[in-house]
Amino acid sequence: MLTVAEIMTREPYTLGPDDTLAAARQLLAEHHIRHIPIVSAEGSLIGVVSQRDVLAAGDTTVLPREASGSRENYVALSTIMTTPVQTVDESASLRGTALHLQKHKVGCLPVLRKGKLVGIITDSDFVTIAINLMEQLEAQEPEEFDFDEEETL
């Protein structure tokens, strides 16, 4: 059985609940990621912020218009993060994890080992698996032969 530990991204980029929307936007852009686990000062997973959360929060009109240019410097991630967090253990099956992502319509699951964050698995990881499987299947398909009329059976 293939497990989450075999394909997860190890040591994901994280931020804290007091970090800002601007910090999240920068981290997402710099590392080309779409999900950020939010951890406490003690290192416990307490939330997740997605690229969608950041975009939605950036469009909000909570702050006065004159502050809109610097709004992202004042919005703490604790105000936009998703909590409680759905997680998966590193020993979980890939199939079960994929079904969970699909059923619950979530884009990622932080991966835990004995309750500690050790990785993250995303829907993009499963797209990569699907592409690899399709390439393997295509490589195994017999080549099609063009028979001319004289060679027909």
DSSP file (Angstrom, degrees, kcal/mol; ACC not computed):
  #  RESIDUE AA STRUCTURE BP1 BP2  ACC     N-H-->O    O-->H-N    N-H-->O    O-->H-N    TCO  KAPPA ALPHA  PHI   PSI    X-CA   Y-CA   Z-CA
    1    1 A M              0   0    0      0, 0.0     2,-0.3     0, 0.0     0, 0.0   0.000 360.0 360.0 360.0 130.3    0.0    0.0    0.0
    2    2 A L        -     0   0    0      2,-0.0    92,-2.1     3,-0.0    93,-0.3  -0.618 360.0-153.6 -78.4 138.9    1.3    3.4   -0.9
    3    3 A T  B >   -A   93   0A   0     -2,-0.3     3,-1.3    90,-0.2     4,-0.5  -0.712  28.0-111.1-114.7 164.7    1.2    5.9    1.9
    4    4 A V  G >> S+     0   0    0     88,-2.2     4,-2.1    85,-0.3     3,-1.5   0.859 113.2  66.5 -57.4 -38.4    1.0    9.7    2.2
    5    5 A A  G 34 S+     0   0    0     85,-2.2    -1,-0.3     1,-0.3    86,-0.1   0.763  92.3  63.2 -57.8 -26.0    4.6    9.8    3.5
    6    6 A E  G <4 S+     0   0    0     -3,-1.3    -1,-0.3    84,-0.2    -2,-0.2   0.747 119.9  17.5 -75.0 -23.2    5.8    8.6    0.1
    7    7 A I  T <4 S+     0   0    0     -3,-1.5    -2,-0.2    -4,-0.5    -1,-0.2   0.512  93.4 115.5-126.4  -6.5    4.6   11.7   -1.8
    8    8 A M  S  < S-     0   0    0     -4,-2.1     2,-0.7    82,-0.1   113,-0.2  -0.173  72.2-108.4 -62.9 157.7    3.9   14.4    0.7
    9    9 A T  E     -B  120   0B   0    111,-2.8   111,-1.6     1,-0.0   102,-0.2  -0.810  39.9-138.8 -83.7 120.1    5.9   17.6    0.7
   10   10 A R  E    S+B  119   0B   0     -2,-0.7   109,-0.3     1,-0.2   108,-0.0  -0.506  73.3   9.0 -82.9 150.6    8.1   17.4    3.8
   11   11 A E  S    S-     0   0    0    107,-1.5    -1,-0.2    -2,-0.2   108,-0.1   0.939  85.9-155.0  47.9  64.0    8.8   20.4    6.0
   12   12 A P        -     0   0    0      0, 0.0     2,-0.2     0, 0.0    -1,-0.1  -0.232  24.3 -93.6 -66.2 157.0    6.2   22.7    4.5
   13   13 A Y        -     0   0    0     22,-0.2     2,-0.3    14,-0.1    22,-0.0  -0.506  53.3-173.8 -66.4 137.3    6.5   26.4    4.7
   14   14 A T        -     0   0    0     -2,-0.2     2,-0.3    22,-0.2    24,-0.2  -0.891  16.7-165.1-132.6 162.1    4.5   27.7    7.7
   15   15 A L  B     -e   38   0C   0     22,-1.7    24,-2.5    -2,-0.3     9,-0.0  -0.890  24.2-111.7-136.0 170.0    3.5   31.0    9.3
   16   16 A G    >   -     0   0    0     -2,-0.3     3,-1.3    22,-0.2    61,-0.3  -0.597  30.6-106.7-100.9 166.0    2.1   31.9   12.7
   17   17 A P  T 3  S+     0   0    0      0, 0.0    61,-2.3     0, 0.0    62,-0.3   0.747 119.2  52.2 -64.6 -23.8   -1.4   33.3   13.6
   18   18 A D  T 3  S+     0   0    0     59,-0.2     2,-0.0    58,-0.2     0, 0.0   0.518  85.1 106.7 -91.2  -5.8    0.0   36.8   14.1
   19   19 A D  S <  S-     0   0    0     -3,-1.3    58,-2.7     1,-0.1    59,-0.3  -0.315  72.7-111.3 -66.5 160.8    1.7   36.9   10.8
   20   20 A T  B  >  -H   76   0D   0     56,-0.2     4,-2.0    57,-0.1    56,-0.2  -0.443  13.4-112.2 -99.4 166.0    0.0   39.2    8.2
   21   21 A L  H  > S+     0   0    0     54,-1.9     4,-2.7    51,-0.6     5,-0.2   0.860 119.6  57.1 -57.5 -38.1   -1.9   38.8    5.0
   22   22 A A  H  > S+     0   0    0     50,-2.2     4,-2.2     1,-0.2    -1,-0.2   0.902 105.4  50.0 -62.4 -41.3    1.1   40.5    3.3
   23   23 A A  H  > S+     0   0    0     49,-0.3     4,-2.4     2,-0.2    -2,-0.2   0.898 111.6  48.6 -64.2 -40.3    3.5   37.8    4.7
   24   24 A A  H  X S+     0   0    0     -4,-2.0     4,-2.7     2,-0.2     5,-0.2   0.931 110.4  50.3 -65.3 -45.8    1.2   35.1    3.4
   25   25 A R  H  X S+     0   0    0     -4,-2.7     4,-2.1     1,-0.2    -2,-0.2   0.909 112.3  48.1 -59.1 -42.1    0.9   36.6    0.0
   26   26 A Q  H  X S+     0   0    0     -4,-2.2     4,-2.9     2,-0.2     5,-0.2   0.923 112.0  48.4 -64.9 -45.4    4.7   36.9   -0.3
   27   27 A L  H  X S+     0   0    0     -4,-2.4     4,-1.9     1,-0.2     6,-0.2   0.912 111.4  50.2 -62.8 -43.8    5.3   33.3    0.9
   28   28 A L  H  X>S+     0   0    0     -4,-2.7     5,-1.5     1,-0.2     4,-0.7   0.924 115.7  42.7 -59.6 -45.3    2.7   32.0   -1.6
   29   29 A A  H  <5S+     0   0    0     -4,-2.1     3,-0.5    -5,-0.2    -2,-0.2   0.921 113.2  50.4 -70.1 -45.3    4.3   33.9   -4.5
   30   30 A E  H  <5S+     0   0    0     -4,-2.9    -1,-0.2     1,-0.2    -2,-0.2   0.859 122.4  30.8 -62.4 -36.8    7.9   33.2   -3.7
   31   31 A H  H  <5S-     0   0    0     -4,-1.9    -1,-0.2    -5,-0.2    -2,-0.2   0.357 101.5-124.4-109.0   5.0    7.5   29.5   -3.3
   32   32 A H  T  <5 +     0   0    0     -4,-0.7     2,-0.3    -3,-0.5    -3,-0.2   0.923  62.8 139.2  52.3  51.2    4.7   28.9   -5.8
   33   33 A I      < -     0   0    0     -5,-1.5    -1,-0.2    -6,-0.2    -2,-0.1  -0.771  47.4-156.2-119.4 166.3    2.5   27.2   -3.3
   34   34 A R  S    S+     0   0    0     -2,-0.3    17,-2.3     1,-0.2     2,-0.4   0.433  73.6  51.2-122.1  -2.9   -1.3   27.4   -2.6
   35   35 A H  E     - F   0  50C   0     15,-0.2    15,-0.2    16,-0.1    -1,-0.2  -0.999  54.5-168.8-141.5 138.2   -1.6   26.4    1.1
   36   36 A I  E     - F   0  49C   0     13,-2.8    13,-2.5    -2,-0.4     2,-0.2  -0.966  18.3-139.8-128.0 115.5    0.2   27.5    4.3
   37   37 A P  E     - F   0  48C   0      0, 0.0   -22,-1.7     0, 0.0     2,-0.5  -0.532  18.6-140.9 -67.4 139.2   -0.2   25.6    7.6
   38   38 A I  E     -eF  15  47C   0      9,-3.2     8,-3.2    -2,-0.2     9,-1.4  -0.916  22.9-171.5-105.8 123.6   -0.5   28.0   10.5
   39   39 A V  E     - F   0  45C   0    -24,-2.5     6,-0.2    -2,-0.5     9,-0.0  -0.866  19.7-120.4-119.9 149.8    1.4   26.9   13.6
   40   40 A S    >   -     0   0    0      4,-2.8     3,-1.8    -2,-0.3    -1,-0.1  -0.203  41.5 -94.7 -74.8 173.5    1.5   28.2   17.2
   41   41 A A  T 3  S+     0   0    0      1,-0.3    -1,-0.1     2,-0.1   -25,-0.0   0.790 129.5  54.6 -59.7 -27.9    4.7   29.4   18.8
   42   42 A E  T 3  S-     0   0    0      2,-0.1    -1,-0.3     1,-0.0    -2,-0.0   0.510 123.4-106.8 -84.3  -4.9    5.1   25.9   20.2
   43   43 A G  S <  S+     0   0    0     -3,-1.8    74,-0.5     1,-0.3     2,-0.3   0.541  70.4 144.2  92.8   7.9    4.8   24.4   16.7
   44   44 A S        -     0   0    0     72,-0.1    -4,-2.8     1,-0.1     2,-0.3  -0.616  56.2-112.8 -81.6 139.2    1.3   23.0   17.0
   45   45 A L  E     +F   39   0C   0     70,-0.4    -6,-0.2    -2,-0.3    40,-0.1  -0.555  45.6 160.6 -69.4 125.9   -0.8   23.1   13.9
   46   46 A I  E     -     0   0C   0     -8,-3.2     2,-0.3     1,-0.3    -7,-0.2   0.509  57.1 -17.3-125.5 -10.6   -3.7   25.5   14.5
   47   47 A G  E     -F   38   0C   0     -9,-1.4    -9,-3.2    36,-0.1     2,-0.3  -0.985  51.6-121.5-175.5 177.8   -5.0   26.4   11.1
   48   48 A V  E     -FG  37  82C   0     34,-1.3    34,-3.2    -2,-0.3     2,-0.5  -0.997  13.2-159.7-139.4 139.0   -4.5   26.6    7.3
   49   49 A V  E     -F   36   0C   0    -13,-2.5   -13,-2.8    -2,-0.3     2,-0.2  -0.986  14.2-160.5-118.5 128.6   -4.5   29.6    5.0
   50   50 A S  E  >  -F   35   0C   0     -2,-0.5     4,-2.1   -15,-0.2   -15,-0.2  -0.600  33.7-109.7-102.4 166.1   -5.1   29.0    1.3
   51   51 A Q  H  > S+     0   0    0    -17,-2.3     4,-2.5     1,-0.2     5,-0.2   0.874 122.2  55.5 -58.7 -37.4   -4.3   31.2   -1.7
   52   52 A R  H  > S+     0   0    0    -18,-0.3     4,-2.6     2,-0.2    -1,-0.2   0.893 105.0  52.0 -63.7 -40.7   -8.1   31.6   -2.0
   53   53 A D  H  > S+     0   0    0      2,-0.2     4,-2.6     1,-0.2    -2,-0.2   0.919 110.5  48.5 -60.3 -43.4   -8.3   32.9    1.6
   54   54 A V  H  X S+     0   0    0     -4,-2.1     4,-2.0     2,-0.2    -2,-0.2   0.919 112.3  47.6 -64.6 -44.9   -5.6   35.4    0.9
   55   55 A L  H  X S+     0   0    0     -4,-2.5     4,-1.0     2,-0.2    -1,-0.2   0.923 113.6  47.6 -63.4 -43.4   -7.2   36.6   -2.3
   56   56 A A  H >< S+     0   0    0     -4,-2.6     3,-0.6     1,-0.2     4,-0.4   0.916 112.4  48.8 -64.5 -43.1  -10.6   36.9   -0.6
   57   57 A A  H >< S+     0   0    0     -4,-2.6     3,-0.9     1,-0.2    -1,-0.2   0.846 106.9  56.8 -66.4 -33.1   -9.2   38.8    2.4
   58   58 A G  H 3< S+     0   0    0     -4,-2.0    -1,-0.2     1,-0.2    -2,-0.2   0.749 106.7  50.3 -68.5 -23.7   -7.3   41.2    0.1
   59   59 A D  T << S+     0   0    0     -4,-1.0    -1,-0.2    -3,-0.6    -2,-0.2   0.470  87.6 114.0 -91.9  -2.8  -10.6   42.1   -1.6
   60   60 A T    <   -     0   0    0     -3,-0.9     3,-0.2    -4,-0.4    -3,-0.0  -0.213  59.2-147.5 -70.0 158.9  -12.5   42.8    1.7
   61   61 A T        +     0   0    0      1,-0.1    -1,-0.1     0, 0.0     4,-0.1  -0.076  61.7 118.1-114.8  31.8  -13.6   46.3    2.6
   62   62 A V        +     0   0    0      2,-0.1    -1,-0.1     3,-0.0     3,-0.1   0.898  67.9  58.3 -65.6 -42.3  -13.2   45.8    6.4
   63   63 A L  S    S-     0   0    0     -3,-0.2     5,-0.1     1,-0.1     8,-0.0  -0.561 103.3 -88.7 -89.7 155.0  -10.6   48.6    6.7
   64   64 A P    >   -     0   0    0      0, 0.0     3,-1.7     0, 0.0     4,-0.4  -0.229  39.2-112.0 -58.5 150.9  -11.2   52.2    5.7
   65   65 A R  G >  S+     0   0    0      1,-0.3     3,-1.7     2,-0.2     4,-0.3   0.847 115.9  60.3 -55.4 -38.1  -10.5   53.0    2.0
   66   66 A E  G 3  S+     0   0    0      1,-0.3     3,-0.3     2,-0.1    -1,-0.3   0.745 107.0  47.4 -65.2 -20.2   -7.5   55.3    3.0
   67   67 A A  G X> S+     0   0    0     -3,-1.7     3,-1.0     1,-0.2     4,-0.6   0.434  82.8 100.0 -95.3   0.1   -5.9   52.2    4.6
   68   68 A S  G X4 S+     0   0    0     -3,-1.7     3,-0.6    -4,-0.4     4,-0.4   0.822  74.5  59.1 -61.3 -32.7   -6.5   49.9    1.7
   69   69 A G  G 34 S+     0   0    0     -4,-0.3    -1,-0.3    -3,-0.3     3,-0.2   0.844 119.9  27.9 -64.7 -32.2   -3.0   50.2    0.3
   70   70 A S  G X4 S+     0   0    0     -3,-1.0     3,-1.9    -4,-0.1     4,-0.3   0.244  87.4 113.5-111.0  11.8   -1.5   48.9    3.5
   71   71 A R  G XX S+     0   0    0     -3,-0.6     3,-2.2    -4,-0.6     4,-1.0   0.860  70.4  61.3 -51.8 -42.4   -4.4   46.8    4.6
   72   72 A E  G 34 S+     0   0    0     -4,-0.4   -50,-2.2     1,-0.3   -51,-0.6   0.709  95.7  61.8 -63.7 -19.5   -2.5   43.5    4.1
   73   73 A N  G <4 S+     0   0    0     -3,-1.9    -1,-0.3   -52,-0.2    -2,-0.2   0.583 108.8  42.4 -80.0  -9.1    0.0   44.7    6.8
   74   74 A Y  T <4 S+     0   0    0     -3,-2.2     2,-0.8    -4,-0.3    -2,-0.2   0.559  87.8  94.7-113.4 -13.1   -2.8   44.8    9.4
   75   75 A V     <  -     0   0    0     -4,-1.0   -54,-1.9     2,-0.0     2,-0.2  -0.735  65.7-147.0 -87.9 113.6   -4.8   41.6    8.8
   76   76 A A  B >   -H   20   0D   0     -2,-0.8     3,-1.8   -56,-0.2     4,-0.4  -0.534  16.4-127.5 -77.9 144.3   -3.6   38.8   11.0
   77   77 A L  G >> S+     0   0    0    -58,-2.7     4,-2.2   -61,-0.3     3,-1.3   0.768 105.3  72.4 -63.2 -25.1   -3.8   35.3    9.6
   78   78 A S  G 34 S+     0   0    0    -61,-2.3    -1,-0.3   -59,-0.3   -60,-0.1   0.765  94.4  55.4 -60.6 -23.3   -5.7   34.2   12.7
   79   79 A T  G <4 S+     0   0    0     -3,-1.8    -1,-0.3   -62,-0.3    -2,-0.2   0.650 119.4  28.3 -85.0 -15.0   -8.6   36.2   11.3
   80   80 A I  T <4 S+     0   0    0     -3,-1.3    -2,-0.2    -4,-0.4    -1,-0.1   0.526  91.6 112.4-121.0  -9.7   -8.7   34.4    8.0
   81   81 A M     <  -     0   0    0     -4,-2.2     2,-0.5   -32,-0.1   -32,-0.2  -0.269  68.7-115.0 -69.2 152.3   -7.3   30.9    8.6
   82   82 A T  B     -G   48   0C   0    -34,-3.2   -34,-1.3     0, 0.0    -1,-0.1  -0.757  41.1-151.4 -85.4 128.2   -9.5   27.8    8.4
   83   83 A T        +     0   0    0     -2,-0.5     2,-0.2   -36,-0.2   -36,-0.1  -0.974  67.2  40.4-152.1 143.6   -9.8   26.0   11.7
   84   84 A P  S    S-     0   0    0      0, 0.0     2,-0.4     0, 0.0    -1,-0.1   0.601  88.5-137.9 -68.4 162.1  -10.3   23.3   12.9
   85   85 A V        -     0   0    0     -2,-0.2     2,-0.4   -40,-0.1    -2,-0.1  -0.764   2.0-135.2 -98.6 132.0   -7.9   21.7   10.4
   86   86 A Q        +     0   0    0     -2,-0.4     2,-0.3    22,-0.1    22,-0.0  -0.730  37.7 177.8 -78.5 132.4   -8.6   18.5    8.6
   87   87 A T        -     0   0    0     -2,-0.4     2,-0.3    22,-0.2    24,-0.2  -0.789  21.9-146.0-131.5 172.8   -5.4   16.4    8.8
   88   88 A V  E     -c  111   0B   0     22,-2.1    24,-2.7    -2,-0.3     2,-0.2  -0.991  21.9-117.8-139.9 146.4   -4.0   13.1    7.7
   89   89 A D  E >   -c  112   0B   0     -2,-0.3     3,-2.0    22,-0.2   -85,-0.3  -0.588  27.3-120.4 -81.2 147.5   -1.5   10.8    9.3
   90   90 A E  T 3  S+     0   0    0     22,-2.1   -85,-2.2     1,-0.3   -84,-0.2   0.715 112.1  57.5 -62.1 -20.2    1.7   10.0    7.3
   91   91 A S  T 3  S+     0   0    0    -87,-0.2    -1,-0.3   -88,-0.1    22,-0.1   0.438  81.2 117.3 -90.5   0.2    0.9    6.3    7.3
   92   92 A A  S <  S-     0   0    0     -3,-2.0   -88,-2.2     1,-0.1   -87,-0.2  -0.289  74.2 -99.7 -66.8 153.2   -2.6    6.8    5.7
   93   93 A S  B  >  -A    3   0A   0    -90,-0.2     4,-1.9     1,-0.1   -90,-0.2  -0.421  19.2-132.3 -72.9 148.0   -3.2    5.2    2.3
   94   94 A L  H  > S+     0   0    0    -92,-2.1     4,-2.8     2,-0.2     5,-0.2   0.906 106.8  53.1 -65.2 -41.2   -3.0    7.4   -0.7
   95   95 A R  H  > S+     0   0    0    -93,-0.3     4,-2.4     1,-0.2     5,-0.2   0.944 110.6  45.6 -61.0 -48.9   -6.2    6.1   -2.1
   96   96 A G  H  > S+     0   0    0      1,-0.2     4,-2.0     2,-0.2    -1,-0.2   0.876 113.5  50.5 -61.9 -38.1   -8.1    6.9    1.1
   97   97 A T  H  X S+     0   0    0     -4,-1.9     4,-2.4     2,-0.2    -1,-0.2   0.907 109.6  49.8 -67.4 -42.3   -6.5   10.3    1.3
   98   98 A A  H  X S+     0   0    0     -4,-2.8     4,-2.3     1,-0.2    -2,-0.2   0.913 110.8  50.2 -61.7 -42.8   -7.5   11.1   -2.3
   99   99 A L  H  X S+     0   0    0     -4,-2.4     4,-2.9    -5,-0.2    -1,-0.2   0.882 109.8  51.4 -62.9 -38.2  -11.0   10.0   -1.6
  100  100 A H  H  X S+     0   0    0     -4,-2.0     4,-2.5     2,-0.2     6,-0.2   0.933 109.6  48.9 -64.4 -46.6  -11.1   12.3    1.4
  101  101 A L  H  X>S+     0   0    0     -4,-2.4     5,-1.5     1,-0.2     4,-0.8   0.924 115.9  44.5 -57.8 -44.8   -9.9   15.3   -0.5
  102  102 A Q  H  <5S+     0   0    0     -4,-2.3     3,-0.5     2,-0.2    -2,-0.2   0.936 114.6  46.9 -67.5 -47.4  -12.5   14.7   -3.2
  103  103 A K  H  <5S+     0   0    0     -4,-2.9    -2,-0.2     1,-0.2    -1,-0.2   0.891 121.1  36.4 -63.0 -41.4  -15.4   14.0   -0.8
  104  104 A H  H  <5S-     0   0    0     -4,-2.5    -1,-0.2    -5,-0.2    -2,-0.2   0.442 102.8-129.6 -94.8  -0.7  -14.7   17.0    1.4
  105  105 A K  T  <5 +     0   0    0     -4,-0.8     2,-0.3    -3,-0.5    -3,-0.2   0.908  54.5 148.0  53.3  48.9  -13.6   19.3   -1.5
  106  106 A V      < -     0   0    0     -5,-1.5    -1,-0.2    -6,-0.2    -2,-0.1  -0.870  45.5-147.0-111.5 149.9  -10.4   20.4    0.3
  107  107 A G  S    S+     0   0    0     -2,-0.3    16,-2.4     1,-0.1    17,-0.3   0.631  75.9  12.7 -90.6 -15.3   -7.3   21.3   -1.6
  108  108 A C  E     - D   0 122B   0     14,-0.2    14,-0.2    15,-0.1   -22,-0.1  -0.990  52.1-152.8-155.5 161.0   -4.8   20.0    1.0
  109  109 A L  E     - D   0 121B   0     12,-2.5    12,-2.1    -2,-0.3   -22,-0.2  -0.956  25.1-130.9-135.9 119.1   -4.3   18.0    4.2
  110  110 A P  E     - D   0 120B   0      0, 0.0   -22,-2.1     0, 0.0     2,-0.5  -0.444  28.8-129.6 -62.1 144.0   -1.5   18.8    6.6
  111  111 A V  E     -cD  88 119B   0      8,-3.0     7,-3.0   -24,-0.2     8,-1.4  -0.856  23.9-163.0-106.2 130.7    0.3   15.6    7.4
  112  112 A L  E     -cD  89 117B   0    -24,-2.7   -22,-2.1    -2,-0.5     2,-0.4  -0.840  16.7-166.9-115.2 148.9    1.0   14.6   11.0
  113  113 A R  E >  S- D   0 116B   0      3,-2.4     3,-1.9    -2,-0.3   -24,-0.0  -0.971  88.2 -19.1-128.4 115.7    3.3   12.2   12.8
  114  114 A K  T 3  S-     0   0    0     -2,-0.4     3,-0.1     1,-0.3    -1,-0.1   0.879 130.1 -51.8  52.1  41.1    2.3   11.6   16.4
  115  115 A G  T 3  S+     0   0    0      1,-0.2     2,-0.4   -71,-0.0   -70,-0.4   0.404 115.3 114.4  82.1  -2.7    0.4   14.9   16.3
  116  116 A K  E <  S- D   0 113B   0     -3,-1.9    -3,-2.4   -72,-0.1     2,-0.3  -0.829  73.7-108.7-105.6 141.2    3.2   17.0   14.9
  117  117 A L  E     + D   0 112B   0    -74,-0.5    -5,-0.2    -2,-0.4     3,-0.1  -0.495  47.5 155.7 -66.6 123.2    3.2   18.6   11.5
  118  118 A V  E     -     0   0B   0     -7,-3.0  -107,-1.5    -2,-0.3     2,-0.3   0.454  61.3 -23.9-125.3  -9.3    5.7   16.8    9.2
  119  119 A G  E     -BD  10 111B   0     -8,-1.4    -8,-3.0  -109,-0.3     2,-0.3  -0.975  52.9-115.6-176.7-173.2    4.3   17.5    5.7
  120  120 A I  E     -BD   9 110B   0   -111,-1.6  -111,-2.8    -2,-0.3     2,-0.4  -0.988  13.6-159.3-147.8 143.0    1.5   18.5    3.5
  121  121 A I  E     - D   0 109B   0    -12,-2.1   -12,-2.5    -2,-0.3     2,-0.3  -0.989  17.3-171.4-124.9 136.5   -0.3   16.7    0.7
  122  122 A T  E >>  - D   0 108B   0     -2,-0.4     4,-1.1   -14,-0.2     3,-0.7  -0.759  40.8-107.0-125.5 166.7   -2.3   18.6   -1.9
  123  123 A D  H 3> S+     0   0    0    -16,-2.4     4,-1.5    -2,-0.3     3,-0.2   0.825 119.1  62.2 -61.0 -30.3   -4.7   17.9   -4.8
  124  124 A S  H 3> S+     0   0    0    -17,-0.3     4,-2.1     1,-0.2    -1,-0.2   0.839  95.9  59.1 -64.7 -32.6   -1.8   18.8   -7.1
  125  125 A D  H <> S+     0   0    0     -3,-0.7     4,-1.8     1,-0.2    -1,-0.2   0.887 106.0  48.5 -61.8 -37.9    0.2   15.9   -5.7
  126  126 A F  H  X S+     0   0    0     -4,-1.1     4,-2.4     2,-0.2    -1,-0.2   0.816 106.8  55.0 -74.4 -30.2   -2.6   13.6   -6.9
  127  127 A V  H  X S+     0   0    0     -4,-1.5     4,-2.4     2,-0.2    -2,-0.2   0.911 107.5  51.3 -64.6 -41.4   -2.6   15.2  -10.3
  128  128 A T  H  X S+     0   0    0     -4,-2.1     4,-2.4     2,-0.2    -2,-0.2   0.913 109.8  49.3 -60.7 -43.3    1.1   14.5  -10.6
  129  129 A I  H  X S+     0   0    0     -4,-1.8     4,-2.6     1,-0.2    -1,-0.2   0.929 110.1  51.2 -60.9 -45.5    0.4   10.8   -9.6
  130  130 A A  H  X S+     0   0    0     -4,-2.4     4,-2.4     1,-0.2    -2,-0.2   0.904 109.8  49.6 -60.8 -42.1   -2.3   10.6  -12.3
  131  131 A I  H  X S+     0   0    0     -4,-2.4     4,-2.4     2,-0.2    -1,-0.2   0.933 111.4  49.1 -62.2 -46.1    0.0   12.0  -15.0
  132  132 A N  H  X S+     0   0    0     -4,-2.4     4,-2.1     1,-0.2    -2,-0.2   0.905 111.5  49.3 -61.3 -42.0    2.7    9.5  -14.0
  133  133 A L  H  X S+     0   0    0     -4,-2.6     4,-2.5     2,-0.2    -1,-0.2   0.905 110.3  50.5 -64.3 -41.5    0.3    6.6  -14.1
  134  134 A M  H  X S+     0   0    0     -4,-2.4     4,-2.6     1,-0.2    -2,-0.2   0.905 109.8  50.6 -63.3 -40.8   -1.0    7.7  -17.5
  135  135 A E  H  X S+     0   0    0     -4,-2.4     4,-1.9     2,-0.2    -1,-0.2   0.898 110.7  49.3 -63.5 -39.9    2.5    7.9  -18.9
  136  136 A Q  H  X S+     0   0    0     -4,-2.1     4,-1.2     2,-0.2    -2,-0.2   0.914 112.0  48.3 -65.1 -42.6    3.2    4.4  -17.6
  137  137 A L  H  X S+     0   0    0     -4,-2.5     4,-1.1     1,-0.2     3,-0.3   0.911 111.1  50.2 -64.1 -42.2    0.1    3.0  -19.1
  138  138 A E  H  < S+     0   0    0     -4,-2.6     3,-0.3     1,-0.2    -1,-0.2   0.869 107.9  53.5 -64.3 -35.8    0.8    4.7  -22.5
  139  139 A A  H  < S+     0   0    0     -4,-1.9    -1,-0.2     1,-0.2    -2,-0.2   0.784 109.3  49.6 -68.8 -26.9    4.4    3.2  -22.4
  140  140 A Q  H  < S+     0   0    0     -4,-1.2    -1,-0.2    -3,-0.3    -2,-0.2   0.658  85.6 105.0 -86.8 -17.3    2.9   -0.3  -21.9
  141  141 A E  S  < S-     0   0    0     -4,-1.1     2,-0.1    -3,-0.3     3,-0.1  -0.414  79.1-114.0 -66.0 135.0    0.4   -0.1  -24.7
  142  142 A P        -     0   0    0      0, 0.0    -1,-0.1     0, 0.0     2,-0.1  -0.414  35.8-103.5 -67.4 145.5    1.4   -2.1  -27.8
  143  143 A E        -     0   0    0      1,-0.1     2,-0.3    -2,-0.1    -3,-0.0  -0.414  36.7-113.5 -67.6 144.1    2.2    0.0  -30.8
  144  144 A E        -     0   0    0     -2,-0.1     2,-0.4    -3,-0.1    -1,-0.1  -0.613  29.2-144.9 -80.0 137.1   -0.5    0.0  -33.4
  145  145 A F        -     0   0    0     -2,-0.3     2,-0.8    -3,-0.0    -1,-0.0  -0.832   5.1-138.3-104.9 140.9    0.4   -1.7  -36.6
  146  146 A D        -     0   0    0     -2,-0.4     2,-0.5     0, 0.0    -2,-0.0  -0.873  22.6-161.9 -95.5 113.1   -0.7   -0.6  -40.0
  147  147 A F        -     0   0    0     -2,-0.8     2,-0.2     2,-0.0     5,-0.0  -0.805   6.7-145.1 -95.3 132.2   -1.6   -3.7  -42.0
  148  148 A D    >   -     0   0    0     -2,-0.5     3,-1.7     1,-0.1     4,-0.5  -0.533  36.7 -95.0 -88.3 169.5   -1.8   -3.4  -45.7
  149  149 A E  G >  S+     0   0    0      1,-0.3     3,-0.9     2,-0.2    -1,-0.1   0.779 121.8  57.4 -57.9 -32.5   -4.4   -5.5  -47.5
  150  150 A E  G 3  S+     0   0    0      1,-0.2    -1,-0.3     3,-0.0    -3,-0.0   0.760 105.4  51.2 -71.4 -24.5   -1.9   -8.3  -48.3
  151  151 A E  G <  S+     0   0    0     -3,-1.7    -1,-0.2     2,-0.0    -2,-0.2   0.435  79.6 122.5 -93.9   0.5   -1.1   -8.9  -44.7
  152  152 A T    <         0   0    0     -3,-0.9    -3,-0.0    -4,-0.5    -4,-0.0  -0.301 360.0 360.0 -66.0 149.7   -4.6   -9.2  -43.3
  153  153 A L              0   0    0      0, 0.0    -1,-0.1     0, 0.0    -3,-0.0   0.441 360.0 360.0 -85.6 360.0   -5.4  -12.4  -41.5
